[in-house]
Amino acid sequence: MPEANNIQSPLTSRVVTVAGGNLFQVAAEQLGDATRWNDIAELNGLRDPFLTGVVTLKIPSGIRPGNGGILWT
């Protein structure tokens, strides 16, 4: 039986581990669009786009309409 933390949601296609940085850069590198930082934030329960320490992030799959990088609450 696989460990629970290895099971990915159908909404995620992969996970990445980063050391510091910000979600703008992660979104640009992983999704090709820095304004999709909020999709990564929402999927990972984050509100702040700036990362400290080593963080493992779920990366969303598929295309989602852009909203100008605004995180809706």
Secondary structure as UniProt FT lines:
FT   HELIX           4..6
FT   TURN            10..11
FT   STRAND          12..22
FT   HELIX           23..31
FT   HELIX           34..36
FT   HELIX           37..44
FT   STRAND          50..60
FT   TURN            68..69
//
